[in-house]
Amino acid sequence: MKKGVLIAIVVAVLVIVILGTTTIVNYNSLVDVDENVELASSQVTSRLNQRQALIEQLVPTVVGLQEHALAIYTLITEAREAYSIASAAGDLAGMIEADAAEALAINQLLVVMEDNPSEIYAGEGFLDLMQNISGMEASIAYYRGLYNESVSEYNRDVRHFPKMIFASMFNFDGSKPYWKMNDGADEIPQIDFTN
């Protein structure tokens, strides 16, 4: 009888050790992918904030354009306001939507500038600012891609068995949203000011 009890205790300890180890490994893995998403999100947010600062410098220049400048100015202003509200509220979906609207407004501005180069103040400061904005758009696109890769890894992880059990047990999100753009909003028009 003592031998049977001893075997039962050893088996119970082994089961507890295996379950404990599995739980720890899966939990830590879920924490890692969750942190990767948060890091990637903060990278996108940081670049969006930098773009906001650049746009604040650009807006006074845009105001000097013809009638259609007012519409673009309004789009940029509304997108900036929507982003500020979403950012302050920690609303990732709202930030994604505002980012798409802002990128679309910037693209419209770039097209107007390309069509009307003689009507735009082409001073060195303005050109530098536009190059910075163009570079920032490329940086934002890059970090959006990293964010979406992190989200993809996270979403796959929380749906795989047995991690789905641990994700549910430890209240990890069932899925995270991808950073989606409106059609064409993430394309940066090429502008040649030499014509």
N, C-alpha and C positions, 0 to 999 in steps of 0.2 A: 504494500500500500504506500509506503514511503517513497518507493521508486516511482510510482504512478503520479503522486503529488508533485514530486520533484520534476518529472517530465512536463507536467501540466504548467508548472511555474516557469520553466525554461521556455516552453512554447509561448506562454502568455507574454513573457519579457521580450522574446524575439518579435512577436507580433507588434507589441507596443513600440519597440525600437524601430522596426520597419515603417510602421505608420507614422511615427514621430519624424523620422528622417525624411520620408516622402512628403509629409506636410511642410516641413521646414524648407526643403529644396523647392517645392512648387510655389510656396508663398514667396520666397526670396526671388524666384524667377519672375513672378508676377509683379513684384515691387520693382524689379529692374526694368521691365518693359514699360511699366507705368511711368517711371521716372524718365525714361527715354522720351516718351510722349511729352511729358511736362517740359523737359529741356528743349526739345524741338519747338514746342509751342512758345516758349519764352524767347527763343531765337527769332522766330517770325515776328512776335510782338515787338521785340527790340528794334528790328528793322522797320516795322511799320511806324513806330514812334519816331525813328530817325527820318523816315519819309515825311511824317507830319511836320517836322521841323523844317525840312527843305521846302515843303509846299507852302508853309507860312511865309517863307521868303519869296516864293514864286507868285503868290496871289496878287500882290500889288502890281506886278508886271502884267499879269493877265488882265487886270482891270483896264489897262490901257488899250486893249484890242477893240475891234469894232463891235457891232451889236451882238454877234454870236458869242462874244467873250462873256457877256452877262450870263448867258445860259451855262457856259462852262464854269464860270465863277460860282454860280449857284450849285451846280453839281458837286464841285470840289468842296464848297462850304458845307453842304448837306452831308456829304460823305464823311468829312472830318468830324462834324458834330455827331453823326451816328457812331463813328468809331470811338470818339471820346466817351460817349454815354455807355456804349457796350464795354469798353475797356474799364471804366470806373465800376461798372456792375459785375465785372468778371464774366461777362456773357460771351463765351467763345463763339457760339453760332452768330451772334450779332456782330462780333469783330470780323468774322469771315465774310459776312454779307457786306459790311461797310468797306472792307478791304477791296472786294470785287467792284463796288460802286466807285471807289476812289481810283482804282486802276483804270476803269472805263473812262472816267473823267479826264485822267491824265492822258490817256491815249487820244481822246478827242482833242485835247489841247495840243498835243504833238502834231496831229493831223492839221489843225488850223494853222499852227506855226509853219508847217511845211508848205501849205497852200498860200500863206501870206507872209513870206519872210521879210518883205520890204516894210511891212506895217508894224513889225515887232522890233523893239529896241534890241539891237544885236551887240550890245556892249560886252566887253570881256566878262564882267561879273554875271550877266545873264547867261551867257554861253557856258560858263563854268558851272552855274547852278543847274542848267539843263543837263550837263554831262553828269553831275552828281546825282540828279534824279534818275537819269537813265541807268547809271551804275547801281543805284539803290534798288531800282525795279528788278534788275538782274539778280541782285543779292536776295531780295524778297522771294523771287521765284525759286532760287536755289534752296532757301530754307523752308519754303512751302513744301518742296519735294522731300526734304529730309523729314519734315513733320509727317507727311503722308506715309512715308516708308515706316516711320515709328508707329503710326496708328495702325498700319497694316499688320505689322508684327504683333502689336498688342491685341488687336481684334482676333487674329488667328490663335494666339496663345490662350485667350480666355474662352475660346470655343473648342479647343482640343481637350480630349479626355486624357487624363483625369484632372487637368488643370481647371476645367470648367467647374468641377465640384469645389475646388479650393477658392476659385474666383467668387463663386456664389457664397461660400461659407464665410469669406472674409470681406464681403461687400465691395468687390472690385466692379467697376462699370462693366456692363455686358458688351458694350462697344463704345468707341470714341468716334466723333465725327471727323470726316476728311475735310481738308481745306480745299473747297471747290471754288472755281472761278466761273464767272459768266463766260459764254462762248466769246472768244477773242479778247477778253479783258486782260488776259495775262500775256498777250503778244505786245512786244514793244516795237512801235514803228521806227524804221530807220529814217533819220533826218539828215539831210545834207544842206548845210547853211552856205555852201560855197557857190550855189547857183545864183 
